[in-house]
Amino acid sequence: MLLTFLGRKKEGVLDGDLSHLCALLAEALQALVTEGLVEREKLESFNLPLYGPSIDEVKAVIALNKLFGIDHIQLFESNWDPYDDMENDGMCSSPQHGVNVAKSIRAVFEPLLASHFGECILDELFQRYARNVERHLAEDNTKYSMELDFHMAIGEAEANYANNSRLQRKALIKTKPVLEKVMRQVYMALLPPTMVVADLGCSVGINTLLFVSKVTSTVADAQCHNELGCHFMELQFFLNDLPRNDFNQVFQSLQQFTKSIAAGHPKGVALPPFYISGLPGSYYNRLFPCQSVHLFHSSYCLHWQSQKREAITVSLLTVLKICVFSISLFHKISMPDKILLSYLPIWNNIQLFIVTQLIKDMNKKMAYLNGENIYIAKSTPQSMVELYQDQFQKDMSLFLKLRHQELVPGGKMLLTFLGRKKDDVLDGDLSHLFGLLAQALQSLFTEGIVEKGKLESFNLPIYGPSIDEVKTVITRNKLFCIDHIELFESNWDPYDALEHDGMHISPHRGMNVAKCIRAVSEPLLASHFGEYILDKLFQRFAQIVERHLAKENAKYSAIVLSLNRRD
Ligand SMILES: C[S@@+](CC[C@H](N)C(=O)[O-])C[C@H]1O[C@@H](n2cnc3c(N)ncnc32)[C@H](O)[C@@H]1O
């Protein structure tokens, strides 16, 4: 007999390859339950008649039966995507992988699923499954990295960032006068033949090119008003974002943009020639050659931290296990040896070292625990607050160091990011907002849709510093001096044109805020909690925000900062 069948590489039966593959299918089915397309009882009564044994299990059953002797037994692996010829562990990020896997699984499970759930759900189910698989494969064996995986919401127009970035657009409009001033200072001082301008965290949508058009028209105006004399200047733009940003969409809109910017400009005023390039990569790395950029701009990005903070409940368990193991090891040593060992200073030092390391490790891991909060809240332990603050200091210092290397002497930066109006770190504007999102998650936990462990281990990698914190880190780094710093506020609801303190009772505010937050946090939340919770989560969040805004007005605080490079 020659038999080939699916098996399991790892000994642990709960950690098999099929468990991962089928869990993503279950996640897709759960999403259909949430949307009312599949009955909960139907899902609960369904189990796939499939089992992937380990090699040892196969050997054991053959040995037990005594009917055959094993001539050859071997385990081989193949990628989930049957069209993926590279059988390595590399990243799989092509959108086709999810579809390929979904097709091959559908081909074998379709009759089974159709007879239990009905044929009508199949298309929807496997579309969702394809997306889940896609996300899973892109997560490089389940680890989410801010640098490789973080991006704004893409996909359906209703929820994507490009169509839900009005809040950020308002900030670009608000900071236009500062940008014009900074631009003028740079080109008047340096008069470069080509001015190199980089927008860090450009994202996608109208905001991306709004910045380009503002810079271009500022230079055109200067040329028109003869501010530059006979100096002729070209513009080179670099649009930077993380690799998973939809750069293609930006590139595809360039032709139309070039036409519209020319058409929208007053007749007789020539636009400076401009060239636009995309630059994927994290701005927490070097992006440009030394002293090659004249102006850096970044809007609504620097509050995102470079690291994701996971509460490590599993590691805590590991630490406890090590403690128990050490104690039991000591008990196994015979009494005379123990007495002998206790006289040995080396043994004492080793014990002291192990205990200190364990306590340190434990403290570090405990610091990640933030209860059911997902951002700094009133009940957040001081150790956790410090982690957020340390990360802010580290990220900002690194950012300043890298940009200082890349800026030409005399170059400038204009940065706008979310901050905090009050000095009290526990009472920031973001704490209120994300406190409400945590409430929405908690309510899904109460309904059994979100697991407690998942909720407790999630913390948003975002930080809103106060003006003083920003000043401190810049002063300490001694690489830039502050030209301008100010804090401005905008209402949570980006469609609220009136930036006043009156009461809000419109029924759409909750939904508007929810859409805006979903557009920036969807991939992060989907990767941690699963895509299936998103619709319900943001519906709940919209209701909670709605109630909150009916009681009091709420605002974001943003910090605008212009910096001069120190030589
Ligand atoms: C809210 S969007 C703002 C986009 C745009 N500047 C605007 O005003 O609409 C934040 C952007 O920052 C990007 N981002 C976050 N961390 C980044 C990093 N380390 N390097 C480059 N881009 C980053 C995100 O991918 C996202 O596109």
The ligand as an SDF file (V2000), in Angstrom:
LIG
                    3D

 27 29  0  0  0  0  0  0  0  0999 V2000
   -3.7890   58.7720    9.2440 C   0  0  0  0  0  0  0  0  0  0  0  0
   -2.7340   58.4620    7.9170 S   0  0  0  0  0  0  0  0  0  0  0  0
   -2.3210   60.1100    7.4200 C   0  0  0  0  0  0  0  0  0  0  0  0
   -2.0870   60.1840    5.9630 C   0  0  0  0  0  0  0  0  0  0  0  0
   -1.9130   61.5590    5.3190 C   0  0  0  0  0  0  0  0  0  0  0  0
   -0.7050   62.1890    5.7420 N   0  0  0  0  0  0  0  0  0  0  0  0
   -3.0950   62.4460    5.5510 C   0  0  0  0  0  0  0  0  0  0  0  0
   -2.8990   63.5410    6.0860 O   0  0  0  0  0  0  0  0  0  0  0  0
   -4.1990   62.0540    5.2000 O   0  0  0  0  0  0  0  0  0  0  0  0
   -1.2290   57.9120    8.6850 C   0  0  0  0  0  0  0  0  0  0  0  0
   -0.2780   57.2760    7.6910 C   0  0  0  0  0  0  0  0  0  0  0  0
    0.9890   57.1170    8.3350 O   0  0  0  0  0  0  0  0  0  0  0  0
    1.5470   55.9310    7.8400 C   0  0  0  0  0  0  0  0  0  0  0  0
    2.5990   55.4700    8.7580 N   0  0  0  0  0  0  0  0  0  0  0  0
    2.4670   55.0630   10.0390 C   0  0  0  0  0  0  0  0  0  0  0  0
    3.6680   54.7000   10.5250 N   0  0  0  0  0  0  0  0  0  0  0  0
    4.5710   54.8930    9.5300 C   0  0  0  0  0  0  0  0  0  0  0  0
    5.9710   54.6830    9.4190 C   0  0  0  0  0  0  0  0  0  0  0  0
    6.6610   54.2060   10.4400 N   0  0  0  0  0  0  0  0  0  0  0  0
    6.5780   54.9870    8.2550 N   0  0  0  0  0  0  0  0  0  0  0  0
    5.8720   55.4730    7.2010 C   0  0  0  0  0  0  0  0  0  0  0  0
    4.5370   55.6850    7.2490 N   0  0  0  0  0  0  0  0  0  0  0  0
    3.8900   55.3930    8.3950 C   0  0  0  0  0  0  0  0  0  0  0  0
    0.3610   54.9980    7.7720 C   0  0  0  0  0  0  0  0  0  0  0  0
    0.6050   53.8880    6.9320 O   0  0  0  0  0  0  0  0  0  0  0  0
   -0.7140   55.9130    7.2280 C   0  0  0  0  0  0  0  0  0  0  0  0
   -0.8100   55.8750    5.8440 O   0  0  0  0  0  0  0  0  0  0  0  0
  1  2  1  0
  2  3  1  0
  2 10  1  0
  3  4  1  0
  4  5  1  0
  5  6  1  0
  5  7  1  0
  7  8  2  0
  7  9  1  0
 10 11  1  0
 11 12  1  0
 11 26  1  0
 12 13  1  0
 13 14  1  0
 13 24  1  0
 14 15  1  0
 14 23  1  0
 15 16  2  0
 16 17  1  0
 17 18  1  0
 17 23  2  0
 18 19  1  0
 18 20  2  0
 20 21  1  0
 21 22  2  0
 22 23  1  0
 24 25  1  0
 24 26  1  0
 26 27  1  0
M  CHG  2   2   1   9  -1
M  END
$$$$
